[in-house]
Amino acid sequence: MQETTTSRGGDYNVRPCTTEDIPGVININAVTLPEHYSDYFYYEILKDFPTTFLIAEQNGIVAGYIMCRMEYGLSMTRRFGLAKKGHIISVAVLQEHRGKGVGTKLIEQSLDEIRKQSGKECYLEVRITNQGAIDLYKRIGFRVTSTLHGYYKDGESAYTMAMSL
Ligand SMILES: CC(C)(COP(=O)(O)OP(=O)(O)OC[C@H]1O[C@@H](n2cnc3c(N)ncnc32)[C@H](O)[C@@H]1OP(=O)(O)O)[C@@H](O)C(=O)NCCC(=O)NCCS
């Protein structure tokens, strides 16, 4: 399942995360996002959902990651019914590696893995002011499905965005 993205910034190898990559993932999360998790959480997600936890690396450096969870519940893309869905818990790319297609590649490759696990839709939460990420998700095919008022600890609201697979 190894694939390489070539862009202005060089070569990025997008591949499944391993336990050895987790410190690099935690570092990216720490420097890019206000939402942090316990170290234990990353290892648990990797253990339970290994094929949708991906990293992008360049010259041995972890430049970006995406971690997802498979869930079963109310459909977010149809009016009624239940669905098996992938939930993008977190995706981030180090500042110096952005704008080179790494985030797109991580998301699209995780969507492929969710499809392989019979996931029929995918969803995520995003800060309503994170316009860059919202635009990126829209380009990929996500649509805003609801607003979660005061979702984040600092009081900011989130959009839920979802797409059918
Ligand atoms: C959101 C995030 C993951 C996107 O990662 P990324 O690697 O920059 O994403 P991409 O490069 O695929 O796409 C982003 C932009 O680069 C552009 N791009 C994609 N490939 C490109 C290429 N080969 N050359 C130039 N630009 C390119 C895209 O068109 C897009 O344009 P935009 O600047 O108008 O948005 C990243 O900005 C990030 O980590 N942000 C902080 C954490 C965060 O907010 N995460 C989301 C929480 S919900």
Ligand as a Chemical Component Dictionary entry (heavy atoms), coordinates in Angstrom:
data_LIG
# 
_chem_comp.id                   LIG 
_chem_comp.type                 NON-POLYMER 
_chem_comp.pdbx_formal_charge   0 
_chem_comp.three_letter_code    LIG 
# 
loop_
_chem_comp_atom.comp_id 
_chem_comp_atom.atom_id 
_chem_comp_atom.alt_atom_id 
_chem_comp_atom.type_symbol 
_chem_comp_atom.charge 
_chem_comp_atom.model_Cartn_x 
_chem_comp_atom.model_Cartn_y 
_chem_comp_atom.model_Cartn_z 
_chem_comp_atom.pdbx_ordinal 
LIG C1  C1  C 0 -5.092 21.257 6.709  1  
LIG C2  C2  C 0 -3.694 20.667 6.390  2  
LIG C3  C3  C 0 -3.614 19.263 6.933  3  
LIG C4  C4  C 0 -3.539 20.631 4.855  4  
LIG O1  O1  O 0 -2.287 20.019 4.557  5  
LIG P1  P1  P 0 -1.474 20.353 3.220  6  
LIG O2  O2  O 0 -0.428 19.330 3.081  7  
LIG O3  O3  O 0 -1.051 21.771 3.227  8  
LIG O4  O4  O 0 -2.626 20.136 2.134  9  
LIG P2  P2  P 0 -2.470 20.165 0.546  10 
LIG O5  O5  O 0 -1.120 20.620 0.161  11 
LIG O6  O6  O 0 -2.948 18.878 0.040  12 
LIG O7  O7  O 0 -3.529 21.237 0.132  13 
LIG C5  C5  C 0 -3.456 22.519 0.698  14 
LIG C6  C6  C 0 -3.195 23.577 -0.360 15 
LIG O8  O8  O 0 -2.062 23.315 -1.165 16 
LIG C7  C7  C 0 -2.415 23.318 -2.549 17 
LIG N1  N1  N 0 -1.612 22.308 -3.233 18 
LIG C8  C8  C 0 -1.835 20.994 -3.291 19 
LIG N2  N2  N 0 -0.882 20.395 -4.019 20 
LIG C9  C9  C 0 -0.025 21.366 -4.423 21 
LIG C10 C10 C 0 1.165  21.375 -5.193 22 
LIG N3  N3  N 0 1.687  20.266 -5.760 23 
LIG N4  N4  N 0 1.800  22.549 -5.367 24 
LIG C11 C11 C 0 1.287  23.678 -4.836 25 
LIG N5  N5  N 0 0.168  23.717 -4.104 26 
LIG C12 C12 C 0 -0.480 22.580 -3.907 27 
LIG C13 C13 C 0 -3.829 22.985 -2.565 28 
LIG O9  O9  O 0 -4.487 23.442 -3.718 29 
LIG C14 C14 C 0 -4.280 23.703 -1.334 30 
LIG O10 O10 O 0 -4.416 25.056 -1.670 31 
LIG P3  P3  P 0 -4.880 26.173 -0.668 32 
LIG O11 O11 O 0 -3.613 26.801 -0.176 33 
LIG O12 O12 O 0 -5.704 27.106 -1.476 34 
LIG O13 O13 O 0 -5.645 25.496 0.458  35 
LIG C15 C15 C 0 -2.570 21.573 6.941  36 
LIG O14 O14 O 0 -2.783 22.895 6.535  37 
LIG C16 C16 C 0 -2.436 21.549 8.450  38 
LIG O15 O15 O 0 -1.781 20.673 9.017  39 
LIG N6  N6  N 0 -3.065 22.514 9.152  40 
LIG C17 C17 C 0 -2.969 22.596 10.620 41 
LIG C18 C18 C 0 -3.716 21.471 11.269 42 
LIG C19 C19 C 0 -5.157 21.484 10.871 43 
LIG O16 O16 O 0 -5.787 22.513 10.815 44 
LIG N7  N7  N 0 -5.693 20.279 10.618 45 
LIG C20 C20 C 0 -7.082 20.107 10.272 46 
LIG C21 C21 C 0 -7.891 20.030 11.514 47 
LIG S1  S1  S 0 -9.594 19.669 11.144 48 
# 
loop_
_chem_comp_bond.comp_id 
_chem_comp_bond.atom_id_1 
_chem_comp_bond.atom_id_2 
_chem_comp_bond.value_order 
_chem_comp_bond.pdbx_ordinal 
LIG C1  C2  SING 1  
LIG C2  C3  SING 2  
LIG C2  C4  SING 3  
LIG C2  C15 SING 4  
LIG C4  O1  SING 5  
LIG O1  P1  SING 6  
LIG P1  O2  DOUB 7  
LIG P1  O3  SING 8  
LIG P1  O4  SING 9  
LIG O4  P2  SING 10 
LIG P2  O5  DOUB 11 
LIG P2  O6  SING 12 
LIG P2  O7  SING 13 
LIG O7  C5  SING 14 
LIG C5  C6  SING 15 
LIG C6  O8  SING 16 
LIG C6  C14 SING 17 
LIG O8  C7  SING 18 
LIG C7  N1  SING 19 
LIG C7  C13 SING 20 
LIG N1  C8  SING 21 
LIG N1  C12 SING 22 
LIG C8  N2  DOUB 23 
LIG N2  C9  SING 24 
LIG C9  C10 SING 25 
LIG C9  C12 DOUB 26 
LIG C10 N3  SING 27 
LIG C10 N4  DOUB 28 
LIG N4  C11 SING 29 
LIG C11 N5  DOUB 30 
LIG N5  C12 SING 31 
LIG C13 O9  SING 32 
LIG C13 C14 SING 33 
LIG C14 O10 SING 34 
LIG O10 P3  SING 35 
LIG P3  O11 DOUB 36 
LIG P3  O12 SING 37 
LIG P3  O13 SING 38 
LIG C15 O14 SING 39 
LIG C15 C16 SING 40 
LIG C16 O15 DOUB 41 
LIG C16 N6  SING 42 
LIG N6  C17 SING 43 
LIG C17 C18 SING 44 
LIG C18 C19 SING 45 
LIG C19 O16 DOUB 46 
LIG C19 N7  SING 47 
LIG N7  C20 SING 48 
LIG C20 C21 SING 49 
LIG C21 S1  SING 50 
# 
